[in-house]
Amino acid sequence: MTKPAIAIHGGCGVMAKLGLTEAEWAAARRDLAQSLRAGWQVLRAGGSAVEAVEAAIVVMEDSPEFNAGHGAALNSEGVHELDASIMRGSDLGAGAVTLVRRIRNPIRAARTLLDDGKEVLLGGSAADDFAAAAGLAMVEQGYFTTERRVKALASLKARGQQGTMMAASEAEKHGTVGAVALDAEGHLAAGTSTGGYNNKPPGRIGDSPIIGAGTYARDGVCAVSCTGQGEFFIRHAVGHEIASRMAYLGESLDTATHRVLHEDLAPYGIGAGLVAMDAMGHVAAPFNTDGMFRGWITPDGELTVATHTDVRALGQA
């Protein structure tokens, strides 16, 4: 038997330290801890890594603090188009949805596709219809909308007119949530969910629903969930690249994630981050922005949540 572990991220598009009140920061840390505990409860009960990843991401999709589900970004037309994926390391099984508009928890739809075992990726209204037929919770667009995202969209549109888009903060632009887990059977899993970036063109698809880019898991090697400007994660197949460096070059998790994030992606000057776990439950959570929502529960049951340089050990989960 293997000692289980879980790690999450809530996106590298984190507000500046003074951009939120202490109450809002406390709410974000609370929801990170709640997400970790939801996944940990599954693992402690003997559940699978896939089940734990789904449970953890559902909590973040239901929270207004993160750019996924309730609280997701708006595209340039003021519409929510959401993406999610999940992958099982034991057999490389995967499921993903993209450009969905009515699924309350896109990660649940991705999981349903995984379990169905046929198609890997469904998009748009077909994905919404699939989820509805499967009995998943469906909502109207207004459910996803929060005041924070409405303000971010207005800010980015104004910057576009003023020619100051390069000065936009990471928090104005994007964000993602994700989880990786190792279960008692030694299986790994990864999942990612996002609303994409604020003011994105309709129909834009980033790395989050792309297996091998934003999400990847392979037993005996690692599980990875990414956050940042997805176009570059797709081009570099970041999740798969990290696993390949570990499997074929023998690099450690820390070395592989550092080289991909801080060397391969460095020339583009983009905001980027990820959370990854190896087959022993070791966690890496590198990022190159001011901060990244993140947290983990180690095989010994110690729970930690973090935002910027603020890392808080919360004791036993």
LUMGU-174570 format. One line per 2 residues: their letters; for each residue x, y, z of N, C-alpha, C, CB. Coordinates in steps of 0.02 Angstrom, whole numbers. Glycine has a CB too. Layout:
N
a = X Y Z X Y Z X Y Z X Y Z  ...
This chain:
317
mt = 42 -60 0 0 0 0 44 63 0 -47 0 61  19 114 -33 54 178 -38 20 229 7 56 203 -112
kp = 59 274 36 29 328 74 3 381 25 80 360 123  -62 398 28 -90 446 -19 -67 517 -7 -165 443 -17
ai = -76 559 -57 -59 630 -53 -100 667 -105 17 642 -63  -108 732 -94 -145 773 -142 -117 844 -142 -221 774 -124
ai = -120 876 -200 -98 946 -206 -144 981 -255 -24 950 -229  -151 1046 -245 -196 1086 -288 -164 1152 -306 -264 1097 -252
hg = -191 1184 -357 -176 1254 -370 -241 1290 -387 -123 1262 -427  -243 1354 -373 -300 1395 -389 -283 1448 -440 -328 1427 -327
gc = -229 1437 -478 -210 1482 -531 -153 1529 -511 -268 1522 -552  -112 1546 -561 -57 1593 -549 -80 1665 -562 3 1577 -592
gv = -142 1674 -585 -169 1741 -594 -196 1766 -528 -224 1742 -647  -152 1775 -479 -171 1794 -411 -169 1870 -404 -124 1761 -360
ma = -218 1896 -368 -220 1968 -355 -156 1991 -320 -282 1987 -313  -139 2055 -330 -85 2085 -292 -102 2082 -218 -72 2159 -314
kl = -51 2082 -176 -62 2072 -105 -110 2124 -76 3 2076 -67  -110 2184 -104 -155 2237 -79 -219 2240 -120 -119 2304 -81
gl = -228 2194 -167 -286 2196 -210 -350 2168 -179 -272 2159 -272  -344 2133 -124 -401 2105 -89 -397 2124 -16 -404 2028 -98
te = -454 2124 17 -454 2135 89 -430 2072 124 -525 2154 114  -412 2078 187 -390 2019 224 -446 1968 229 -367 2039 295
ae = -508 1991 232 -565 1944 234 -569 1904 169 -631 1982 245  -554 1937 112 -556 1902 48 -498 1853 42 -554 1952 -10
wa = -439 1873 67 -383 1825 68 -399 1766 112 -318 1860 92  -430 1778 169 -449 1724 215 -498 1677 181 -480 1752 280
aa = -545 1705 142 -594 1663 107 -560 1618 56 -647 1706 73  -511 1646 20 -474 1606 -29 -436 1549 5 -426 1650 -69
rr = -402 1565 61 -364 1513 97 -411 1460 125 -322 1545 154  -469 1483 150 -519 1436 176 -541 1387 122 -579 1473 204
dl = -555 1413 62 -579 1369 9 -524 1323 -18 -608 1411 -48  -462 1347 -17 -407 1302 -34 -403 1244 15 -340 1341 -34
aq = -409 1259 79 -406 1206 130 -466 1159 123 -404 1236 200  -524 1188 108 -584 1146 100 -576 1099 40 -647 1190 92
sl = -547 1125 -14 -535 1084 -73 -488 1026 -57 -505 1127 -129  -434 1041 -22 -386 989 -3 -419 936 42 -326 1019 32
ra = -457 959 90 -489 911 136 -541 868 100 -523 949 194  -575 896 50 -623 856 12 -589 799 -25 -662 901 -38
gw = -532 815 -56 -495 763 -91 -463 714 -43 -441 793 -134  -438 739 13 -405 697 64 -455 648 95 -374 741 118
qv = -515 671 106 -567 627 134 -578 567 88 -632 665 145  -579 579 23 -587 525 -25 -529 476 -20 -592 553 -97
lr = -468 503 -18 -409 460 -16 -405 420 49 -346 502 -24  -421 452 105 -418 417 170 -470 362 175 -428 467 226
ag = -524 368 137 -577 317 137 -562 261 86 -644 349 121  -503 265 55 -484 213 6 -506 228 -64 -513 148 27
gs = -530 290 -77 -551 308 -144 -493 317 -192 -591 372 -142  -509 324 -256 -458 328 -307 -432 399 -315 -485 304 -374
av = -373 405 -345 -344 470 -359 -390 512 -403 -275 463 -391  -422 480 -451 -469 515 -495 -527 545 -454 -496 468 -550
ea = -554 505 -409 -609 530 -367 -587 588 -324 -637 473 -323  -526 584 -298 -500 637 -255 -490 701 -294 -435 615 -223
ve = -462 696 -354 -451 754 -397 -518 788 -413 -415 735 -461  -566 748 -432 -632 776 -447 -662 812 -387 -680 720 -471
aa = -659 780 -329 -688 810 -268 -655 876 -251 -682 761 -209  -589 879 -257 -552 940 -241 -570 996 -289 -477 927 -242
iv = -574 980 -354 -588 1031 -404 -660 1056 -399 -575 1005 -473  -707 1013 -382 -777 1034 -374 -782 1090 -322 -821 975 -354
vm = -745 1084 -268 -747 1136 -216 -724 1202 -244 -703 1116 -156  -671 1202 -284 -646 1264 -313 -691 1291 -368 -575 1254 -340
ed = -724 1246 -405 -772 1269 -455 -832 1302 -421 -795 1210 -498  -850 1280 -362 -908 1308 -326 -891 1372 -288 -935 1257 -277
sp = -826 1387 -283 -804 1447 -246 -799 1507 -293 -737 1434 -212  -820 1566 -272 -813 1626 -314 -741 1653 -314 -859 1680 -289
ef = -697 1623 -276 -629 1648 -269 -584 1630 -327 -599 1624 -205  -605 1584 -370 -561 1557 -421 -594 1562 -490 -543 1485 -406
na = -553 1560 -542 -577 1566 -611 -594 1496 -638 -524 1600 -656  -650 1469 -614 -676 1405 -637 -746 1399 -609 -630 1344 -614
gh = -793 1374 -649 -861 1368 -624 -888 1435 -602 -865 1318 -566  -918 1438 -543 -943 1500 -514 -884 1547 -501 -983 1487 -449
ga = -882 1603 -538 -825 1648 -533 -780 1646 -593 -785 1632 -471  -803 1611 -647 -762 1604 -707 -757 1669 -746 -789 1548 -751
al = -705 1673 -787 -693 1731 -829 -748 1739 -882 -624 1726 -863  -752 1799 -909 -798 1815 -964 -759 1828 -1028 -841 1877 -946
ns = -786 1803 -1084 -752 1818 -1147 -770 1888 -1171 -771 1766 -1201  -747 1908 -1230 -756 1977 -1253 -829 1995 -1264 -717 1987 -1316
eg = -871 1946 -1271 -943 1958 -1280 -981 1952 -1214 -972 1910 -1331  -944 1945 -1158 -977 1940 -1093 -1008 1872 -1081 -1028 1992 -1087
vh = -981 1820 -1112 -1008 1752 -1107 -956 1707 -1073 -1027 1724 -1176  -979 1661 -1032 -936 1611 -1001 -930 1550 -1047 -963 1590 -931
el = -869 1531 -1064 -855 1469 -1100 -802 1432 -1060 -831 1483 -1174  -822 1376 -1029 -780 1342 -980 -748 1279 -1008 -820 1325 -918
da = -689 1262 -981 -651 1203 -1002 -631 1162 -941 -589 1224 -1043  -625 1096 -950 -601 1054 -896 -576 988 -924 -655 1041 -843
si = -530 956 -888 -506 890 -907 -483 852 -846 -449 894 -959  -481 786 -853 -458 742 -799 -424 682 -831 -516 721 -752
mr = -371 657 -798 -333 601 -826 -315 551 -772 -270 626 -862  -319 488 -789 -304 432 -745 -237 402 -765 -359 378 -748
gs = -190 400 -718 -123 379 -734 -114 305 -747 -79 398 -680  -160 264 -722 -152 191 -727 -156 166 -799 -204 157 -686
dl = -199 196 -840 -208 173 -908 -209 230 -959 -271 132 -914  -192 290 -936 -194 351 -978 -265 368 -1001 -148 342 -1038
ga = -314 343 -966 -383 361 -981 -394 435 -966 -432 318 -941  -436 467 -1007 -446 539 -997 -515 560 -1023 -392 579 -1033
ga = -538 617 -997 -599 648 -1020 -592 723 -1016 -660 623 -979  -622 759 -1064 -616 831 -1064 -675 863 -1100 -550 853 -1098
vt = -692 924 -1077 -744 964 -1110 -717 1034 -1121 -809 965 -1068  -742 1066 -1174 -719 1133 -1190 -776 1176 -1216 -662 1131 -1240
lv = -772 1241 -1204 -822 1289 -1228 -892 1274 -1202 -822 1291 -1304  -896 1247 -1142 -963 1232 -1115 -991 1294 -1081 -959 1173 -1064
rr = -1058 1299 -1082 -1091 1359 -1058 -1143 1346 -1004 -1124 1394 -1115  -1160 1283 -992 -1216 1270 -947 -1201 1218 -893 -1275 1247 -987
ir = -1142 1187 -894 -1126 1135 -846 -1101 1166 -781 -1073 1086 -874  -1136 1155 -726 -1117 1186 -662 -1046 1168 -643 -1165 1164 -606
np = -1028 1105 -650 -960 1081 -632 -930 1045 -692 -963 1035 -570  -893 1082 -734 -864 1051 -793 -819 990 -778 -824 1101 -831
ir = -787 990 -719 -744 933 -703 -785 869 -697 -705 945 -639  -847 874 -676 -890 815 -671 -906 789 -741 -955 832 -633
aa = -915 833 -789 -927 811 -858 -865 777 -886 -947 871 -902  -806 805 -871 -744 773 -894 -737 703 -863 -683 816 -875
rt = -753 697 -799 -750 632 -765 -799 583 -796 -764 640 -690  -859 607 -813 -909 563 -844 -885 537 -912 -976 600 -853
ll = -852 581 -950 -823 559 -1014 -768 507 -1002 -795 619 -1052  -726 519 -952 -674 471 -935 -704 403 -920 -633 495 -874
dd = -755 402 -878 -786 339 -860 -821 306 -919 -836 350 -803  -848 347 -965 -882 320 -1024 -833 283 -1069 -916 377 -1063
gk = -770 306 -1070 -717 269 -1104 -718 272 -1180 -720 201 -1084  -756 317 -1210 -758 321 -1283 -721 384 -1305 -832 321 -1309
ev = -758 438 -1316 -727 500 -1335 -686 529 -1277 -779 551 -1358  -633 565 -1294 -593 599 -1243 -615 671 -1234 -519 596 -1262
ll = -631 705 -1289 -645 777 -1287 -709 793 -1324 -586 817 -1315  -755 827 -1290 -816 853 -1321 -818 929 -1311 -879 819 -1291
gg = -847 964 -1360 -848 1036 -1355 -916 1068 -1367 -800 1064 -1403  -923 1128 -1342 -982 1169 -1355 -1047 1139 -1334 -985 1184 -1427
sa = -1098 1151 -1374 -1165 1128 -1356 -1169 1052 -1351 -1216 1153 -1406  -1128 1016 -1389 -1128 943 -1385 -1106 920 -1316 -1082 913 -1439
ad = -1057 954 -1287 -1034 937 -1220 -1088 954 -1169 -968 974 -1203  -1120 1012 -1176 -1175 1029 -1131 -1230 977 -1134 -1203 1099 -1149
df = -1248 957 -1195 -1301 907 -1204 -1281 840 -1173 -1318 898 -1278  -1219 821 -1182 -1194 758 -1152 -1201 760 -1077 -1120 747 -1172
aa = -1182 815 -1046 -1186 821 -974 -1258 819 -950 -1153 886 -951  -1302 854 -986 -1373 854 -967 -1402 783 -972 -1413 902 -1012
aa = -1385 747 -1025 -1410 679 -1034 -1383 632 -980 -1391 653 -1103  -1324 648 -954 -1294 607 -901 -1322 624 -832 -1218 616 -901
gl = -1365 675 -828 -1397 693 -765 -1356 740 -722 -1410 632 -726  -1305 772 -752 -1265 819 -713 -1303 885 -703 -1198 832 -748
am = -1285 922 -652 -1317 985 -637 -1303 1037 -691 -1294 1012 -568  -1357 1068 -717 -1351 1118 -769 -1376 1185 -741 -1390 1098 -832
ve = -1347 1240 -764 -1364 1306 -739 -1369 1356 -796 -1312 1330 -687  -1397 1414 -781 -1397 1469 -829 -1331 1507 -823 -1458 1517 -817
qg = -1314 1546 -875 -1251 1582 -876 -1240 1626 -815 -1248 1624 -938  -1293 1657 -791 -1287 1702 -735 -1258 1671 -672 -1352 1731 -719
yf = -1264 1605 -665 -1236 1571 -607 -1161 1581 -602 -1252 1496 -610  -1126 1582 -659 -1053 1586 -659 -1027 1657 -645 -1027 1562 -725
tt = -1069 1708 -656 -1046 1777 -656 -1037 1805 -586 -1095 1820 -693  -980 1838 -575 -967 1874 -512 -946 1945 -528 -912 1838 -470
er = -954 1989 -480 -937 2059 -490 -863 2067 -507 -954 2099 -427  -821 2026 -477 -749 2031 -490 -733 2020 -563 -711 1981 -447
rv = -766 1971 -594 -752 1956 -665 -781 2009 -711 -779 1887 -684  -838 2036 -692 -868 2090 -731 -821 2151 -732 -938 2110 -704
ka = -793 2167 -674 -746 2223 -669 -682 2209 -709 -729 2237 -595  -658 2146 -706 -597 2128 -742 -608 2135 -817 -576 2057 -725
la = -667 2115 -842 -681 2121 -913 -683 2194 -933 -749 2087 -930  -716 2236 -894 -720 2307 -909 -650 2339 -909 -765 2343 -859
sl = -608 2318 -861 -541 2345 -857 -499 2327 -918 -506 2319 -794  -505 2265 -940 -466 2243 -997 -490 2276 -1062 -468 2167 -1004
ka = -555 2285 -1069 -581 2320 -1128 -555 2392 -1129 -659 2319 -1129  -555 2424 -1071 -529 2492 -1067 -455 2494 -1084 -541 2522 -998
rg = -417 2446 -1059 -346 2444 -1074 -334 2434 -1149 -311 2387 -1034  -377 2393 -1179 -371 2382 -1251 -381 2446 -1290 -421 2330 -1273
qq = -427 2487 -1269 -440 2551 -1303 -385 2601 -1291 -507 2579 -1280  -354 2597 -1231 -302 2644 -1212 -232 2623 -1234 -303 2654 -1138
gt = -227 2560 -1257 -162 2535 -1277 -117 2518 -1219 -128 2584 -1320  -147 2500 -1161 -107 2484 -1101 -115 2411 -1080 -127 2530 -1043
mm = -131 2368 -1127 -143 2297 -1110 -84 2264 -1077 -162 2259 -1173  -23 2284 -1096 37 2253 -1067 43 2266 -993 99 2277 -1103
aa = 9 2317 -968 13 2334 -897 -38 2297 -855 4 2408 -888  -80 2257 -888 -132 2221 -851 -101 2170 -804 -181 2186 -900
se = -130 2162 -746 -105 2114 -697 -123 2043 -718 -132 2129 -627  -87 1994 -690 -105 1924 -703 -176 1909 -680 -55 1877 -668
ae = -196 1940 -625 -263 1928 -598 -317 1953 -645 -271 1961 -530  -305 2009 -679 -353 2035 -728 -359 1988 -787 -332 2105 -752
kh = -304 1954 -804 -303 1916 -866 -330 1845 -860 -234 1913 -892  -305 1807 -813 -322 1736 -815 -320 1703 -746 -276 1700 -861
gt = -332 1639 -746 -331 1598 -685 -359 1529 -702 -371 1631 -628  -343 1480 -661 -362 1411 -673 -361 1375 -606 -313 1377 -725
vg = -395 1319 -601 -388 1276 -543 -367 1206 -565 -454 1274 -501  -334 1171 -520 -313 1103 -538 -294 1063 -477 -254 1105 -586
av = -289 998 -486 -271 953 -431 -234 893 -458 -334 930 -392  -190 867 -416 -154 804 -431 -157 761 -368 -79 816 -453
al = -160 696 -376 -167 653 -318 -134 585 -329 -240 644 -300  -114 555 -274 -86 488 -271 -129 449 -222 -10 487 -250
da = -155 391 -243 -199 353 -197 -162 294 -166 -260 328 -235  -197 259 -123 -167 205 -84 -144 146 -127 -215 180 -32
eg = -171 142 -188 -151 89 -235 -91 110 -277 -209 70 -280  -67 170 -266 -9 194 -304 -26 226 -370 37 139 -315
hl = -91 238 -381 -112 269 -444 -111 345 -439 -181 244 -465  -93 377 -494 -92 450 -499 -149 475 -542 -25 474 -529
aa = -171 537 -531 -221 569 -572 -210 644 -571 -293 551 -549  -235 677 -622 -231 750 -627 -294 777 -658 -169 772 -668
gt = -311 839 -640 -370 871 -669 -360 946 -669 -434 852 -632  -394 980 -716 -388 1052 -723 -455 1080 -746 -332 1071 -774
st = -473 1140 -721 -535 1173 -741 -525 1248 -744 -593 1155 -691  -557 1281 -793 -545 1353 -801 -601 1387 -839 -480 1365 -836
gg = -605 1452 -830 -647 1494 -872 -607 1527 -927 -682 1546 -830  -543 1510 -932 -500 1541 -982 -477 1610 -958 -536 1547 -1049
yn = -458 1653 -1004 -437 1719 -983 -491 1771 -998 -371 1739 -1018  -492 1823 -957 -541 1876 -965 -533 1911 -1033 -536 1926 -908
nk = -589 1925 -1066 -590 1960 -1130 -562 1917 -1187 -552 2025 -1125  -560 1852 -1178 -537 1808 -1231 -587 1809 -1290 -528 1735 -1205
pp = -565 1795 -1351 -612 1792 -1407 -658 1732 -1400 -574 1790 -1473  -719 1737 -1421 -765 1680 -1419 -734 1620 -1456 -833 1698 -1449
gr = -741 1561 -1426 -715 1501 -1458 -643 1485 -1443 -723 1507 -1530  -609 1529 -1405 -539 1515 -1389 -533 1456 -1341 -505 1577 -1358
ig = -486 1411 -1355 -474 1353 -1313 -401 1354 -1291 -490 1286 -1351  -390 1350 -1226 -322 1349 -1199 -298 1279 -1185 -319 1390 -1137
ds = -251 1273 -1140 -220 1208 -1126 -259 1165 -1077 -151 1218 -1101  -304 1196 -1038 -336 1159 -983 -373 1096 -1006 -384 1204 -948
pi = -409 1097 -1064 -442 1036 -1085 -399 991 -1130 -505 1053 -1120  -337 1010 -1140 -294 973 -1186 -249 924 -1148 -250 1022 -1229
ig = -263 860 -1156 -224 809 -1122 -152 810 -1149 -256 738 -1132  -104 811 -1104 -34 815 -1123 -7 886 -1119 -25 789 -1191
ag = -52 935 -1119 -31 1005 -1113 -45 1030 -1043 -66 1049 -1166  -109 1046 -1029 -126 1072 -963 -138 1019 -911 -186 1113 -968
ty = -150 958 -932 -165 902 -886 -129 839 -911 -241 889 -880  -95 805 -865 -64 741 -884 -50 700 -821 1 753 -923
ar = -59 634 -826 -43 588 -771 -20 522 -800 -104 578 -725  34 495 -771 59 430 -791 85 395 -728 116 436 -845
dg = 56 338 -713 76 301 -653 151 287 -654 37 236 -648  181 290 -595 252 277 -589 295 336 -608 271 220 -631
vc = 265 390 -633 304 448 -655 279 511 -619 300 457 -732  224 540 -643 199 601 -612 129 618 -636 246 659 -628
av = 99 666 -602 36 696 -622 46 771 -621 -24 675 -575  18 806 -672 31 878 -681 -33 915 -699 85 889 -735
sc = -43 973 -668 -96 1020 -688 -66 1089 -694 -156 1019 -637  -80 1123 -750 -46 1186 -766 -93 1246 -762 -16 1182 -834
tg = -63 1305 -757 -99 1368 -758 -55 1422 -789 -120 1389 -686  -86 1464 -831 -48 1516 -864 -75 1528 -934 26 1499 -867
qg = -35 1558 -977 -56 1573 -1045 -54 1509 -1086 -12 1628 -1077  -113 1479 -1096 -117 1411 -1121 -88 1397 -1189 -187 1391 -1122
ef = -87 1448 -1232 -60 1436 -1299 11 1409 -1297 -62 1501 -1340  51 1433 -1250 120 1411 -1245 126 1343 -1212 162 1462 -1207
fi = 80 1328 -1166 78 1261 -1136 60 1208 -1187 29 1260 -1077  16 1227 -1234 -2 1181 -1288 58 1169 -1333 -62 1208 -1329
rh = 92 1222 -1353 149 1216 -1399 204 1173 -1370 176 1284 -1416  213 1177 -1305 267 1139 -1273 242 1074 -1241 300 1181 -1220
av = 177 1059 -1249 149 997 -1219 177 989 -1148 167 934 -1263  166 1040 -1107 201 1046 -1043 192 986 -998 178 1108 -1008
gh = 130 963 -988 120 906 -944 158 845 -966 46 890 -939  153 829 -1030 188 771 -1058 263 781 -1057 164 758 -1129
ei = 286 843 -1069 357 857 -1069 388 844 -1001 369 930 -1090  354 864 -948 380 852 -881 385 777 -868 335 886 -828
as = 332 741 -885 333 668 -875 388 635 -916 264 638 -893  399 659 -977 450 631 -1020 520 643 -993 444 660 -1090
rm = 532 703 -967 598 718 -938 612 672 -879 602 792 -917  560 658 -840 569 613 -783 579 541 -805 509 618 -736
ay = 538 518 -853 540 448 -874 602 432 -915 478 431 -912  622 477 -959 674 462 -1007 743 489 -988 655 487 -1074
lg = 744 545 -951 808 574 -930 823 559 -857 807 648 -941  774 532 -821 785 516 -751 786 576 -706 848 479 -743
es = 759 633 -729 758 693 -688 709 686 -630 742 754 -730  723 721 -576 677 723 -519 618 768 -537 712 748 -455
ld = 565 765 -497 507 808 -508 527 881 -505 453 793 -456  567 900 -456 587 970 -449 627 993 -510 628 980 -385
ta = 673 952 -533 715 971 -589 674 978 -653 771 921 -599  632 928 -666 592 929 -728 544 988 -730 553 864 -735
th = 510 1001 -675 462 1056 -674 498 1123 -680 419 1055 -611  555 1129 -647 594 1192 -650 617 1205 -721 654 1189 -602
rv = 644 1155 -753 672 1166 -820 618 1184 -870 709 1103 -844  560 1151 -866 506 1167 -913 478 1237 -900 450 1115 -909
lh = 464 1251 -836 432 1315 -820 479 1374 -825 402 1312 -751  539 1367 -797 585 1424 -791 636 1427 -847 620 1421 -726
ed = 640 1375 -889 688 1378 -945 651 1375 -1012 738 1321 -940  612 1322 -1024 577 1315 -1088 528 1372 -1101 540 1249 -1091
la = 490 1391 -1050 439 1443 -1059 466 1514 -1047 381 1430 -1012  526 1519 -1019 553 1585 -1000 558 1634 -1058 620 1575 -970
py = 577 1613 -1119 585 1662 -1172 522 1700 -1191 611 1629 -1233  463 1674 -1172 400 1704 -1194 376 1759 -1146 347 1652 -1201
gi = 404 1762 -1087 385 1814 -1040 313 1809 -1016 396 1880 -1070  286 1749 -1012 216 1739 -993 211 1721 -919 183 1685 -1036
ga = 152 1733 -889 138 1709 -823 124 1634 -826 79 1746 -791  156 1595 -783 149 1522 -786 159 1491 -718 199 1493 -836
gl = 125 1436 -707 133 1397 -646 104 1328 -656 99 1433 -587  115 1285 -607 89 1217 -611 95 1185 -542 125 1176 -664
va = 58 1131 -534 67 1088 -476 77 1017 -503 5 1092 -426  125 982 -473 141 915 -497 158 869 -437 201 917 -546
md = 149 805 -447 163 756 -395 195 695 -427 98 736 -357  246 667 -393 277 607 -419 248 545 -386 353 609 -409
am = 275 487 -404 247 423 -382 257 410 -308 277 368 -421  297 452 -274 308 445 -202 268 496 -162 382 454 -186
gh = 231 539 -197 191 589 -163 226 654 -151 168 562 -98  286 662 -180 321 726 -175 286 777 -220 396 718 -196
va = 285 840 -197 249 893 -232 296 947 -256 196 923 -186  283 972 -317 317 1031 -342 262 1080 -363 365 1014 -402
ap = 271 1144 -346 222 1195 -364 256 1259 -384 173 1208 -304  295 1257 -439 331 1317 -460 286 1367 -497 390 1298 -506
fn = 304 1431 -494 269 1483 -531 316 1541 -541 204 1506 -494  302 1583 -591 346 1640 -606 310 1707 -598 374 1633 -676
td = 250 1706 -569 211 1767 -558 220 1789 -485 136 1755 -574  186 1844 -467 191 1868 -398 165 1816 -349 152 1932 -390
gm = 117 1776 -370 90 1725 -325 52 1672 -362 45 1757 -274  35 1619 -328 -7 1566 -354 -45 1535 -295 35 1512 -393
fr = -110 1531 -301 -149 1494 -251 -127 1421 -255 -226 1502 -263  -110 1391 -199 -86 1322 -200 -91 1292 -131 -13 1319 -227
gw = -86 1226 -129 -88 1192 -65 -77 1118 -74 -155 1205 -29  -63 1083 -20 -50 1011 -25 -60 978 43 21 998 -50
it = -74 914 40 -74 871 100 -24 816 86 -146 843 116  27 811 127 81 763 117 58 693 137 143 783 157
pd = 97 642 119 81 574 141 75 567 217 132 526 115  105 612 254 99 611 327 38 648 353 161 641 358
ge = -2 676 307 -64 708 327 -59 781 345 -92 672 383  0 813 333 9 883 349 -20 927 294 83 900 360
lt = -63 975 314 -97 1018 266 -64 1087 263 -171 1025 285  -51 1111 202 -21 1177 192 -59 1213 137 54 1171 174
va = -72 1279 147 -100 1321 94 -55 1381 86 -173 1343 111  -54 1409 24 -10 1465 10 -40 1509 -44 59 1440 -12
th = -20 1573 -43 -40 1620 -95 22 1648 -130 -84 1677 -65  52 1699 -101 114 1727 -129 173 1694 -95 116 1806 -120
td = 211 1730 -58 263 1699 -16 234 1677 50 321 1749 -4  170 1689 60 134 1671 121 116 1596 119 70 1715 131
vr = 154 1556 155 142 1484 157 122 1466 229 207 1443 136  63 1437 236 36 1424 303 26 1350 315 -31 1461 313
al = 62 1323 364 52 1253 384 -7 1251 433 118 1224 417  -57 1211 415 -119 1209 455 -125 1146 498 -179 1214 410
gq = -70 1108 502 -71 1048 544 -101 988 509 -109 1062 606  -122 940 548 -149 878 520 -217 890 486 -157 825 576
a = -224 861 427 -287 867 391 -341 827 426 -279 844 319
